[in-house]
Amino acid sequence: MTVIDEYLQNIEASKRQHLERIRQIVRKIIPDAQEVISYGMPTMQYKGKSFLGFNAHINHIGIYPYGGEEISVFKDKLIELGYGFSSGAIRVPFDNPIPETLLKEIIEHRIHRIEKI
């Protein structure tokens, strides 16, 4: 059992399924990603660097790519999908899950930046 499994045990089932979906998508893209809790939420790391945090809020899922650059790069797509965002967070309503293709693009962009460090 990982720290994320333990975290998810305490999340309401309807919200947990959204978080599990994100986790599964990440695992498809980066199978060897490390699972940690950072800033109090499930976070995926690559080469010791955080590349995606995610958690459930009252009305949405928060996705945190640990870099404002990803928000800037994908801003138009986020607007098109009707998602709220800030300089470091994407707010995804429960009734409008993030498309796997977009999440993959965001993750790959962040991984590419980590590779350059």
BALUMPA-259929 format. One record per residue: residue in one letter; x, y, z of N, C-alpha, C, O, CB in turn. Coordinates in steps of 0.1 Angstrom, whole numbers, plus 2048, in hexadecimal, padded with zeros to 3 digits. Last residue first. Glycine has a CB too. Layout:
BEGIN
(pt a; (X; Y; Z); (X; Y; Z); (X; Y; Z); (X; Y; Z); (X; Y; Z)),
...
END
This chain:
BEGIN
(pt i; (8A6; 8C7; 75B); (8AC; 8CC; 767); (8BA; 8C5; 769); (8C1; 8C8; 773); (8A3; 8CA; 773)),
(pt k; (89A; 8BB; 746); (8A3; 8C5; 743); (8AB; 8CA; 74F); (8B4; 8D2; 74D); (89C; 8D1; 73C)),
(pt e; (887; 8AA; 752); (893; 8A4; 74B); (89E; 8AE; 748); (8A9; 8AB; 747); (88E; 89D; 73E)),
(pt i; (874; 8BC; 75A); (87C; 8B6; 764); (889; 8B0; 75E); (893; 8B1; 763); (874; 8AA; 76B)),
(pt r; (869; 8C3; 741); (870; 8CD; 748); (879; 8C7; 753); (884; 8CC; 756); (866; 8D7; 74E)),
(pt h; (85E; 8AA; 73B); (868; 8AF; 732); (870; 8BA; 739); (87C; 8BB; 738); (862; 8B5; 725)),
(pt i; (84A; 8A9; 74F); (855; 89F; 74F); (861; 8A4; 746); (86D; 8A3; 74A); (851; 891; 74A)),
(pt r; (839; 8BD; 746); (840; 8BF; 753); (84C; 8B5; 753); (857; 8B9; 758); (836; 8BC; 75E)),
(pt h; (830; 8B2; 72E); (837; 8BF; 72E); (83F; 8C1; 73A); (84B; 8C5; 73A); (82C; 8CA; 72C)),
(pt e; (824; 89B; 737); (830; 89A; 72E); (837; 8A7; 72E); (844; 8A7; 72D); (82C; 895; 720)),
(pt i; (80E; 8A6; 745); (819; 89E; 74C); (825; 89D; 744); (830; 89F; 749); (813; 890; 74F)),
(pt i; (800; 8B3; 730); (805; 8BB; 73C); (811; 8B3; 743); (81B; 8B9; 746); (7FA; 8BE; 746)),
(pt e; (7FA; 89D; 720); (802; 8A8; 71B); (808; 8B0; 726); (814; 8B4; 726); (7FA; 8B1; 712)),
(pt k; (7EA; 88E; 732); (7F6; 888; 72D); (7FF; 893; 727); (80C; 893; 72A); (7F3; 87E; 721)),
(pt l; (7D4; 89F; 735); (7DC; 89C; 740); (7EA; 896; 73C); (7F4; 89A; 742); (7D5; 892; 74A)),
(pt l; (7CB; 89E; 71A); (7D0; 8AB; 71F); (7D9; 8A8; 72C); (7E3; 8AE; 72D); (7C4; 8B4; 723)),
(pt t; (7C3; 883; 718); (7CD; 888; 70F); (7D3; 895; 714); (7DF; 898; 713); (7C7; 88B; 701)),
(pt e; (7AF; 880; 72C); (7BC; 879; 72D); (7C7; 87F; 724); (7D2; 880; 729); (7BA; 86A; 72A)),
(pt p; (79E; 89E; 736); (7A1; 893; 72C); (7AF; 88D; 72E); (7B8; 894; 731); (7A0; 899; 71D)),
(pt i; (791; 8A1; 756); (79C; 8A5; 74D); (79E; 89A; 743); (79F; 88F; 746); (7A9; 8A9; 754)),
(pt p; (76D; 8A0; 75A); (77B; 89B; 75D); (785; 8A0; 752); (781; 8A1; 746); (77B; 88C; 75D)),
(pt n; (755; 8AF; 763); (75C; 8B2; 757); (76B; 8AD; 759); (774; 8B6; 759); (75B; 8C1; 753)),
(pt d; (74A; 8AD; 77C); (742; 8A9; 771); (748; 8AB; 763); (742; 8A9; 759); (734; 8B0; 771)),
(pt f; (75D; 8B7; 78E); (75A; 8A9; 78E); (752; 8A4; 782); (754; 899; 77D); (752; 8A5; 79A)),
(pt p; (773; 8CF; 77E); (766; 8CC; 784); (764; 8BD; 783); (768; 8B6; 77A); (75A; 8D3; 77D)),
(pt v; (793; 8D7; 786); (78B; 8CF; 77C); (77E; 8CB; 783); (77E; 8C3; 78D); (794; 8C2; 778)),
(pt r; (7AA; 8F0; 787); (79E; 8EB; 78E); (794; 8E4; 784); (78F; 8EA; 77B); (796; 8F7; 794)),
(pt i; (7CC; 8F0; 78A); (7C1; 8EF; 780); (7B5; 8E9; 788); (7B7; 8DF; 790); (7C5; 8E5; 774)),
(pt a; (7E6; 906; 795); (7DC; 8FC; 798); (7D2; 8FC; 78C); (7CF; 906; 786); (7D5; 8FE; 7A5)),
(pt g; (7F8; 91B; 794); (7FD; 90E; 796); (7F3; 903; 798); (7F7; 8F8; 79C); (805; 90E; 7A3)),
(pt s; (7EA; 932; 78D); (7F8; 931; 788); (7FE; 923; 78A); (807; 91F; 784); (801; 93B; 78E)),
(pt s; (7CA; 923; 787); (7D3; 92E; 78D); (7E1; 92C; 787); (7E3; 924; 77E); (7D2; 92E; 79C)),
(pt f; (7AB; 91C; 778); (7B9; 919; 77B); (7BF; 925; 781); (7BA; 930; 780); (7C0; 915; 76E)),
(pt g; (78E; 90A; 76D); (794; 915; 774); (7A2; 911; 777); (7A6; 906; 777); (78C; 918; 781)),
(pt y; (783; 8FE; 74E); (789; 8FC; 75A); (78F; 909; 760); (793; 912; 759); (795; 8F2; 759)),
(pt g; (778; 8FD; 734); (770; 903; 73F); (776; 901; 74D); (76F; 902; 757); (762; 8FE; 73F)),
(pt l; (785; 8F4; 71F); (77E; 8EA; 726); (776; 8F0; 732); (76F; 8E9; 739); (788; 8E0; 72C)),
(pt e; (791; 90C; 717); (788; 906; 70E); (77F; 8FB; 715); (773; 8FA; 712); (78F; 8FF; 702)),
(pt i; (7A3; 910; 72C); (798; 919; 72A); (78D; 913; 722); (781; 913; 725); (79D; 926; 724)),
(pt l; (7B5; 8FB; 727); (7AE; 8FB; 733); (7A1; 904; 733); (797; 901; 738); (7B7; 900; 73F)),
(pt k; (7BE; 903; 70E); (7B7; 8F6; 70F); (7AF; 8F6; 71C); (7A3; 8F1; 71C); (7C0; 8EA; 70E)),
(pt d; (7CC; 91B; 715); (7C0; 91B; 70C); (7B8; 90E; 70C); (7AC; 90F; 70C); (7C6; 91D; 6FE)),
(pt k; (7E0; 911; 728); (7D5; 91A; 72C); (7C9; 91A; 723); (7BE; 919; 727); (7DB; 928; 72D)),
(pt f; (7F6; 902; 725); (7E9; 8FB; 722); (7DD; 904; 726); (7D2; 8FF; 726); (7E8; 8EE; 72A)),
(pt v; (80B; 913; 72C); (80B; 90C; 71F); (7FE; 907; 71B); (7FA; 907; 710); (816; 901; 720)),
(pt s; (804; 91B; 746); (805; 925; 73B); (804; 91E; 72E); (7FC; 922; 725); (812; 92D; 73C)),
(pt i; (805; 903; 754); (7F9; 90A; 754); (7F9; 914; 748); (7EF; 915; 741); (7F6; 912; 761)),
(pt e; (820; 8FD; 751); (816; 8F4; 74B); (809; 8FB; 74A); (802; 8F9; 740); (815; 8E7; 754)),
(pt e; (82D; 912; 75F); (82E; 911; 751); (824; 908; 74A); (81E; 90C; 740); (83C; 90C; 74E)),
(pt g; (829; 90E; 77A); (820; 917; 774); (821; 916; 764); (818; 91A; 75D); (823; 925; 778)),
(pt g; (82B; 8EF; 789); (832; 8F8; 780); (828; 901; 779); (81F; 8FC; 772); (83B; 8F0; 776)),
(pt y; (81D; 8D9; 793); (829; 8DE; 799); (832; 8E6; 790); (83E; 8E5; 78F); (831; 8D2; 79E)),
(pt p; (804; 8D3; 78A); (80F; 8CE; 782); (81D; 8D3; 788); (827; 8D1; 781); (80E; 8D2; 774)),
(pt y; (7E9; 8CA; 79A); (7F4; 8D3; 79D); (800; 8CD; 795); (806; 8C4; 79A); (7F7; 8D4; 7AC)),
(pt i; (7C6; 8CA; 79B); (7D2; 8C4; 795); (7DD; 8CE; 795); (7DB; 8D9; 791); (7CF; 8BF; 786)),
(pt g; (7AA; 8C4; 7AE); (7B5; 8CD; 7AC); (7C0; 8C5; 7A6); (7C4; 8BA; 7AB); (7B9; 8D4; 7B9)),
(pt i; (789; 8BF; 7A6); (796; 8B8; 7A9); (7A0; 8C3; 7A6); (79F; 8CA; 79C); (797; 8AB; 79F)),
(pt h; (76C; 8CE; 7B7); (775; 8CC; 7AC); (781; 8C3; 7B1); (784; 8C1; 7BC); (77A; 8D9; 7A6)),
(pt n; (75E; 8D6; 7CD); (757; 8D6; 7C0); (760; 8D2; 7B5); (75C; 8D3; 7A9); (752; 8E3; 7BE)),
(pt i; (76F; 8D0; 7E4); (760; 8CF; 7E5); (75A; 8CD; 7D7); (751; 8C5; 7D5); (75B; 8DB; 7EC)),
(pt h; (78B; 8BD; 7D7); (785; 8C8; 7DF); (776; 8C6; 7DF); (771; 8BC; 7DA); (789; 8D6; 7D8)),
(pt a; (7A5; 8A6; 7D5); (797; 8A8; 7D4); (793; 8B4; 7DD); (797; 8B5; 7E8); (78E; 89C; 7D7)),
(pt n; (7C4; 8A8; 7C3); (7BC; 8A5; 7CF); (7AE; 8AA; 7CC); (7AB; 8B0; 7C2); (7C2; 8AD; 7DB)),
(pt f; (7E6; 8A3; 7B7); (7D7; 8A3; 7B5); (7D0; 8A1; 7C2); (7D4; 899; 7CA); (7D3; 899; 7AA)),
(pt g; (804; 8AB; 7A7); (7FD; 8AA; 7B3); (7EE; 8AA; 7AF); (7EA; 8B0; 7A6); (800; 8B4; 7BE)),
(pt l; (81F; 8A4; 793); (811; 8A5; 793); (80B; 8A2; 7A1); (80D; 897; 7A7); (80A; 89C; 789)),
(pt f; (83A; 8A4; 797); (835; 8A8; 78A); (826; 8A9; 78A); (821; 8B0; 780); (83A; 89F; 77F)),
(pt s; (856; 8A8; 7AC); (848; 8A7; 7AB); (843; 8AC; 79D); (848; 8B6; 799); (841; 8AF; 7B6)),
(pt k; (874; 895; 7A9); (86D; 8A2; 7A7); (85E; 8A0; 7A5); (85A; 897; 79E); (873; 8A9; 79B)),
(pt g; (880; 87C; 7A9); (880; 884; 7B5); (879; 891; 7B5); (879; 899; 7BE); (88D; 885; 7BA)),
(pt k; (87A; 872; 790); (888; 875; 793); (888; 87E; 79F); (891; 888; 7A0); (88F; 87C; 787)),
(pt y; (85A; 87C; 795); (863; 876; 78B); (871; 87B; 78E); (873; 887; 78F); (85E; 87A; 77C)),
(pt q; (83C; 878; 7A9); (84A; 87D; 7A6); (851; 875; 79C); (84F; 869; 79A); (852; 87E; 7B3)),
(pt m; (81C; 883; 7B2); (824; 879; 7AA); (832; 880; 7A7); (832; 88C; 7A4); (81D; 875; 79D)),
(pt t; (808; 885; 7CF); (812; 88C; 7C5); (81A; 881; 7BF); (81E; 877; 7C5); (81B; 896; 7CC)),
(pt p; (7ED; 88C; 7E3); (7F4; 882; 7DB); (7FC; 88A; 7D0); (7F7; 893; 7C9); (7EA; 879; 7D4)),
(pt m; (7F3; 8A6; 7FC); (7EB; 8A0; 7F1); (7F4; 895; 7EA); (800; 895; 7EA); (7E6; 8AA; 7E7)),
(pt g; (803; 8B6; 80D); (7F6; 8B0; 812); (7EE; 8A9; 808); (7E2; 8A6; 80A); (7EE; 8BA; 819)),
(pt y; (81A; 8BD; 800); (810; 8C7; 802); (802; 8C1; 806); (7F8; 8C7; 803); (80E; 8D0; 7F6)),
(pt s; (81B; 89B; 7F6); (822; 8A8; 7F6); (817; 8B3; 7F7); (80D; 8B3; 7F0); (82B; 8AA; 7EA)),
(pt i; (81F; 87A; 7F8); (816; 884; 7FC); (81E; 891; 7FD); (828; 892; 805); (80F; 881; 809)),
(pt v; (828; 866; 7DB); (82B; 86D; 7E8); (81F; 875; 7EB); (816; 878; 7E3); (838; 875; 7E7)),
(pt e; (834; 84F; 7C5); (828; 854; 7CB); (82C; 85A; 7D9); (831; 852; 7E1); (81D; 849; 7CC)),
(pt q; (847; 851; 7A7); (847; 84E; 7B5); (83A; 855; 7BB); (836; 860; 7B6); (854; 854; 7BC)),
(pt a; (843; 840; 787); (842; 84C; 790); (841; 849; 79F); (83B; 83F; 7A2); (835; 855; 78C)),
(pt d; (845; 82D; 775); (84E; 82C; 780); (84E; 838; 789); (857; 83B; 791); (85C; 82A; 77C)),
(pt p; (833; 833; 760); (831; 827; 769); (839; 827; 775); (835; 821; 77F); (833; 81B; 761)),
(pt i; (826; 84C; 754); (833; 84B; 75B); (832; 83F; 765); (82F; 841; 771); (837; 858; 763)),
(pt i; (80E; 845; 746); (818; 84E; 740); (826; 84C; 746); (830; 84C; 73F); (814; 85D; 741)),
(pt k; (800; 835; 757); (801; 831; 749); (80D; 839; 743); (814; 833; 73B); (7F4; 834; 742)),
(pt r; (801; 844; 76F); (808; 837; 76F); (80A; 832; 760); (814; 82C; 75D); (800; 82D; 777)),
(pt v; (7EF; 859; 768); (7FE; 85C; 76A); (806; 84F; 769); (810; 84F; 763); (7FF; 862; 778)),
(pt i; (7D7; 84B; 767); (7DD; 851; 75A); (7EC; 854; 75C); (7F4; 851; 753); (7D5; 85F; 757)),
(pt q; (7D5; 844; 781); (7D6; 839; 777); (7DC; 83F; 76A); (7E4; 839; 763); (7C9; 832; 774)),
(pt r; (7D1; 85D; 78D); (7DD; 854; 791); (7DF; 84A; 786); (7EB; 847; 783); (7DA; 84E; 79F)),
(pt i; (7B9; 864; 782); (7C5; 86C; 780); (7D2; 864; 782); (7DB; 864; 77A); (7C5; 879; 788)),
(pt r; (7A9; 850; 78E); (7AA; 851; 77F); (7B7; 859; 77C); (7BE; 855; 773); (79E; 858; 779)),
(pt e; (7AB; 856; 7A9); (7B0; 849; 7A4); (7B2; 84A; 795); (7BC; 844; 790); (7A7; 83E; 7A8)),
(pt l; (79D; 86E; 7A9); (7AB; 86E; 7AD); (7B2; 861; 7A8); (7BD; 862; 7A3); (7AD; 86F; 7BC)),
(pt h; (783; 865; 7A3); (789; 86F; 79A); (799; 86F; 79D); (7A0; 870; 793); (783; 87D; 79D)),
(pt q; (77E; 853; 7B8); (77F; 84E; 7AB); (786; 858; 7A1); (78D; 853; 798); (771; 84A; 7A6)),
(pt r; (77D; 865; 7CE); (788; 85C; 7CD); (789; 856; 7BF); (795; 855; 7BA); (787; 850; 7D7)),
(pt k; (764; 870; 7CC); (76F; 878; 7C9); (77C; 870; 7C7); (784; 873; 7BE); (772; 882; 7D4)),
(pt s; (754; 85A; 7D3); (751; 861; 7C7); (75D; 86A; 7C2); (760; 86B; 7B7); (744; 869; 7C7)),
(pt a; (75F; 853; 7EE); (760; 84A; 7E2); (75E; 851; 7D5); (765; 84F; 7CB); (756; 83F; 7E3)),
(pt e; (773; 86B; 800); (765; 866; 7FC); (766; 85F; 7EF); (76D; 863; 7E5); (75C; 872; 7FB)),
(pt i; (791; 860; 80D); (78A; 869; 804); (77D; 862; 800); (77C; 856; 7FE); (793; 86B; 7F7)),
(pt n; (7A1; 84F; 81B); (79A; 859; 823); (792; 862; 81A); (78C; 86C; 81F); (7A3; 860; 82B)),
(pt q; (7AF; 840; 809); (7A6; 839; 811); (79D; 843; 819); (792; 83F; 81D); (7AD; 830; 81B)),
(pt l; (7C2; 851; 7FE); (7B5; 84F; 7F7); (7AB; 848; 7FF); (79F; 849; 7FD); (7B7; 848; 7EA)),
(pt y; (7D8; 84E; 80F); (7D1; 85B; 80E); (7C3; 859; 808); (7B9; 85F; 80D); (7D9; 865; 805)),
(pt e; (7DF; 834; 80A); (7DB; 837; 817); (7D3; 845; 817); (7C8; 846; 81D); (7E7; 839; 821)),
(pt d; (7E7; 837; 7EF); (7DC; 82D; 7F3); (7D6; 831; 800); (7CA; 832; 802); (7E1; 81F; 7F3)),
(pt i; (7FD; 848; 7F3); (7F1; 84D; 7EC); (7E5; 844; 7EF); (7DA; 848; 7F0); (7F4; 84E; 7DD)),
(pt v; (80F; 838; 800); (809; 844; 807); (7FD; 849; 800); (7F4; 84F; 807); (814; 84F; 809)),
(pt t; (806; 816; 7F7); (80E; 822; 7F6); (808; 82D; 7FE); (7FC; 82C; 803); (810; 827; 7E7)),
(pt m; (808; 7F4; 800); (800; 800; 800); (809; 80C; 800); (812; 80D; 808); (7F6; 800; 80C)),
END
